[in-house]
Amino acid sequence: MQPTISIPRHWGYPRFALEQRTNQGIVLGLYCYPTGTKLAEQFGDGWRYALMPNQNSNEILYLQENQIQPLSPQELFTQITAEIEFYQRQITILQQQLSIVTGGFTNG
């Protein structure tokens, strides 16, 4: 079963999705200040996002929707390709370690 999130119709739809990569980082969470609420009156209505700018840090950015820039298709391709290459190197290292532990015998 696919998990779903229900968003009230009068809120409008968020521009960015969970785990989406942006220029500011990866979207970890989102929340809305709906029109007509005290928070919206004080801070402005709309969606806000929690982003992780660096996967090797515990820093979290809290930004409004208009402060976030999506990655271009080329930037997205470059990031994902680099991450795939990183994990492929990690797999190779683990396979070498496993080979040492098993004396060269692996089941696969």
C-alpha positions in Angstrom: 0.0 0.0 0.0 1.4 3.4 -1.0 1.4 6.0 1.8 -0.5 9.1 1.0 -0.9 12.6 2.5 -4.2 14.5 2.3 -4.0 18.2 1.8 -7.1 20.3 2.3 -8.2 21.8 -1.0 -8.2 25.4 0.3 -4.5 25.2 1.2 -3.2 24.9 -2.4 -0.7 22.3 -3.4 3.0 22.5 -2.3 5.5 23.3 -5.1 8.1 20.9 -3.7 7.9 17.2 -2.7 9.4 15.3 0.2 13.0 14.1 -0.7 13.1 16.5 -3.7 16.6 17.9 -4.4 16.8 21.6 -4.7 19.6 24.2 -4.9 19.2 24.7 -1.1 19.2 21.0 -0.3 16.9 18.0 0.0 13.3 18.5 1.2 12.8 16.7 4.5 9.5 18.2 5.6 6.9 20.7 4.8 4.2 22.6 6.6 1.6 25.2 5.7 0.4 28.5 7.2 -3.1 28.6 5.7 -4.7 31.9 4.7 -6.9 33.3 7.5 -4.8 31.9 10.4 -2.9 33.9 13.0 0.4 32.5 11.8 -0.4 33.5 8.2 -1.3 37.0 9.3 2.0 37.3 11.3 4.4 35.6 8.9 2.6 35.3 5.5 0.6 32.4 4.2 1.9 29.5 2.2 4.2 26.5 2.4 7.4 26.3 4.4 10.0 23.6 4.0 12.7 22.0 6.1 15.7 21.2 4.0 19.0 19.4 4.6 21.7 21.4 2.7 24.4 18.8 3.3 24.0 15.1 3.9 27.0 15.0 6.1 25.7 17.7 8.5 22.9 17.9 11.0 22.1 21.5 9.8 18.5 22.1 8.8 17.2 25.1 6.9 13.6 26.4 7.2 12.6 28.3 4.1 9.5 29.7 2.5 8.5 28.3 -0.9 9.7 31.4 -2.7 13.2 31.1 -1.2 13.8 27.7 -2.8 15.1 27.1 -6.3 14.6 23.8 -8.1 17.6 22.1 -9.7 17.8 22.2 -13.5 17.5 18.8 -15.2 21.3 18.9 -15.9 22.1 19.7 -12.2 19.8 16.9 -11.1 21.4 14.4 -13.5 24.9 15.4 -12.3 24.0 15.0 -8.6 22.3 11.7 -9.0 25.1 10.3 -11.2 27.7 11.3 -8.7 25.7 9.6 -5.9 25.4 6.4 -8.0 29.1 6.4 -8.6 29.8 6.9 -4.9 27.6 4.0 -3.9 29.1 1.8 -6.7 32.6 2.4 -5.2 31.2 1.5 -1.7 29.8 -1.7 -3.1 33.1 -2.6 -4.7 34.9 -2.0 -1.4 32.4 -4.1 0.5 32.7 -6.9 -2.1 36.5 -6.9 -1.6 36.1 -7.0 2.1 33.6 -9.9 1.9 36.0 -11.8 -0.4 38.8 -11.4 2.2 36.5 -12.7 5.0 35.2 -15.6 3.0 38.6 -16.6 1.5 37.5 -15.7 -2.0 34.2 -17.7 -1.8 31.1 -15.6 -2.3 27.5 -16.7 -2.9 26.7 -14.5 -5.8 
